Amino acid sequence: MRPLGFNILQSDGYICVGGIQKNGPAEKSGNMFHGDRIKAINVSFDGILLEDAISLLSCAAPYKVIDCIVDYGHLSV
């Protein structure tokens, strides 16, 4: 697992970037700064463990789901 190079904090009901790791992916992207609000994330399920997928989906249940991309027809039983 690769860290994203930033930490988060809660401010006024929002999840925000709290700090940027020096030379980490977030700093190198040049797109994230201290205090930025995190509005949403996309998580790839390619290669994910079943337990991790269940955990992510369980945590997401009470929140607004923005996108759910499904690739149909690949289940072989």
C-alpha positions in Angstrom: 0.0 0.0 0.0 1.4 3.4 -1.0 0.7 6.4 1.3 -0.8 9.5 -0.3 1.5 11.9 1.4 -1.0 14.0 3.4 -2.9 13.9 6.6 -6.4 15.1 7.3 -8.3 17.0 10.0 -11.9 18.1 10.5 -12.8 21.8 10.4 -16.3 23.3 10.5 -17.8 20.0 9.6 -15.5 19.4 6.6 -12.7 17.0 6.1 -9.6 19.0 5.1 -6.0 18.5 4.3 -4.0 19.0 7.5 -0.5 18.7 6.3 1.5 17.7 3.2 4.4 15.2 3.5 7.6 16.6 2.0 8.4 14.9 -1.4 5.3 12.8 -1.1 2.8 12.1 -3.9 0.5 15.0 -2.7 3.3 17.5 -2.8 4.6 16.3 -6.1 1.2 16.6 -7.7 1.1 20.3 -6.8 -2.7 20.1 -6.5 -3.2 19.7 -2.7 -2.6 22.3 -0.1 -3.1 22.7 3.7 -6.8 23.5 4.4 -8.2 22.2 1.1 -11.5 20.5 1.6 -11.7 16.8 0.5 -15.1 16.5 -1.3 -14.9 12.9 -2.5 -12.6 10.1 -3.4 -12.6 7.3 -6.0 -11.3 3.9 -4.9 -10.4 1.2 -7.4 -11.5 -2.3 -6.5 -9.1 -4.0 -8.9 -7.0 -6.4 -7.0 -8.7 -5.5 -3.7 -9.2 -8.1 -0.9 -12.8 -9.1 -0.3 -12.5 -8.0 3.4 -11.3 -4.6 2.3 -14.1 -4.2 -0.2 -16.7 -5.1 2.4 -15.1 -2.6 4.9 -15.1 0.2 2.3 -18.7 -0.4 1.2 -19.9 -0.7 4.8 -18.3 2.6 5.7 -19.7 4.3 2.6 -23.3 3.2 3.3 -24.5 6.2 5.3 -23.0 8.7 2.9 -23.9 10.0 -0.6 -22.4 7.7 -3.3 -21.3 9.8 -6.2 -20.2 7.1 -8.7 -20.4 3.4 -8.7 -18.8 1.9 -11.8 -19.7 -1.7 -12.6 -18.2 -3.8 -15.3 -20.9 -6.4 -16.1 -20.5 -10.0 -17.2 -17.2 -11.2 -15.6 -18.5 -13.5 -12.9 -17.7 -17.2 -13.5 -19.4 -19.5 -11.0 
